Every structure is written in C-alpha cells, then in structure tokens.
Amino acid sequence: MTEQNTTTRPTTAGTATARTGATPGSLSSDHGTTSIADTVVSKIAGIAARDVSGVFALGGGAARAVGAIRERIPGGRVNHAQGVAVEVGERQAAVDVVLIAEYGVAIADLASSVRRNVITSVERMTGLEVTEVNIEVSDVHLPEDDADDDEPKTVRVQ
C-alpha cells in the first residue's frame, strides 16, 4: 500500500459560518478528518473556469505550449489544473487563475463570471470556504489566430 503525501496549510476560519452555513471544522468529525490536496482544488477550479463562456484557454503562453505537447504524446491527458494555482488550508482556499479571453468579451464581466463559477464549484464540492479568486487575463484570442491553423501546409518534398 502506498501513501500519498498531501500538505495543507492552516488558515483561520474567518466567515465560513456566515457565508456557507458550514460550521468551523466541518471537514473533521468525531470519526476522523478530511484533508483536501491542492491538486484536487486546482482541477475543480480549472474545470469551473473553462466552463465559462468567453474563456478561450487557461494558462500563459509557456504553460499552454507545454500542455499542447503533453496532449499530443500518446497516452497524454489534458491538464485541468493548467493556469490555476491554489493555496489550501484546513477550512479555506485561495485560487489564482491565468486565462486567455475571447476577443469581444467584456473582461470585467468575464472575470466576475469566472470568479463566481470557481467559488461556487469549489465550495460545493469540497466544503472549503474560498477566500479569494484572483484572475489574470494574459491575452485575448483573436478569430484570425485560428486562420493560420486552417491553411494547408506546402509540401517541401515529393
């Protein structure tokens, strides 16, 4: 049997009871405690952010390039946590999201929608209070960016 090492950083409960109705320490009971790894929260946040209309992709240029290579390798999987960084404590989590917006989308509205979806998903699935969701819009995707991919490649040899 292998053991997995997960670390959590303690934080204060803050307003967990006021915002979520959860009692402080709701992840622990008389029968044991539950700890949630950072990777779990980052995957949930990444999927929630991608679900918002107007988000083209998550992650900056380098992260997306590495992700594209990983997906092309046989057996490679999509990294749902790409572009997402989290800090998870005993009762709280903080999330940072780097995204690329579709051209024409109101960025302030997009950030608000992403923030709301991430908070709702993480709090509902984990029971943790999300204290903040910081969003960095690193680029805007233009429709003509896709046109380069559709052009046929010229054959150099026959």
Backbone hydrogen bonds, N-H to C=O, Kabsch-Sander energy under -0.5 kcal/mol:
donor,donor_aa,acceptor,acceptor_aa,energy
6,T,4,Q,-0.7
9,R,88,V,-2.9
16,A,13,A,-1.3
19,R,15,T,-2.5
20,T,16,A,-2.2
21,G,16,A,-0.7
21,G,17,T,-0.7
22,A,16,A,-0.8
26,S,23,T,-1.3
28,S,25,G,-2.3
29,S,32,G,-2.9
32,G,29,S,-1.1
34,T,27,L,-2.3
37,A,35,S,-0.5
40,V,37,A,-0.6
41,V,37,A,-1.5
42,S,38,D,-2.6
43,K,39,T,-2.0
44,I,40,V,-2.1
45,A,41,V,-2.5
46,G,42,S,-2.3
47,I,43,K,-2.5
48,A,44,I,-2.3
49,A,45,A,-2.4
50,R,46,G,-2.2
51,D,47,I,-1.4
52,V,49,A,-1.2
55,V,52,V,-1.7
56,F,54,G,-0.7
56,F,100,I,-2.7
57,A,100,I,-1.3
59,G,98,V,-3.3
64,R,60,G,-2.2
65,A,61,G,-2.0
66,V,62,A,-2.3
67,G,63,A,-2.2
68,A,64,R,-2.3
69,I,65,A,-1.9
70,R,66,V,-2.4
71,E,67,G,-2.1
72,R,68,A,-1.1
73,I,69,I,-0.9
73,I,70,R,-0.6
76,G,73,I,-3.0
80,H,78,V,-1.0
82,Q,79,N,-1.5
84,V,81,A,-2.1
85,A,96,D,-2.6
87,E,94,A,-2.2
89,G,92,Q,-3.5
93,A,129,E,-2.4
94,A,87,E,-2.3
95,V,132,E,-2.5
96,D,85,A,-3.1
97,V,134,N,-3.1
98,V,83,G,-2.8
99,L,97,V,-0.5
99,L,136,E,-2.7
100,I,57,A,-2.9
101,A,139,D,-2.1
102,E,54,G,-2.7
103,Y,141,H,-2.1
105,V,102,E,-1.5
107,I,105,V,-0.6
110,L,106,A,-2.6
111,A,107,I,-2.9
112,S,108,A,-1.9
113,S,109,D,-2.4
114,V,110,L,-2.8
115,R,111,A,-2.7
116,R,112,S,-2.4
117,N,113,S,-2.5
118,V,114,V,-2.7
119,I,115,R,-2.5
120,T,116,R,-2.4
121,S,117,N,-2.4
122,V,118,V,-2.7
123,E,119,I,-2.4
124,R,120,T,-2.2
125,M,121,S,-2.4
126,T,122,V,-2.2
127,G,122,V,-0.5
127,G,123,E,-1.5
128,L,122,V,-0.6
129,E,91,R,-2.9
130,V,128,L,-0.5
131,T,93,A,-2.4
131,T,129,E,-0.8
132,E,93,A,-0.7
134,N,95,V,-2.7
136,E,97,V,-3.1
137,V,135,I,-0.5
138,S,99,L,-2.4
138,S,136,E,-0.8
139,D,99,L,-0.8
141,H,101,A,-3.5
142,L,140,V,-0.5
145,D,142,L,-1.7
146,D,143,P,-1.3
147,A,143,P,-0.6
148,D,144,E,-0.8
149,D,146,D,-0.9
150,D,146,D,-0.9
150,D,147,A,-0.5
151,E,147,A,-0.9
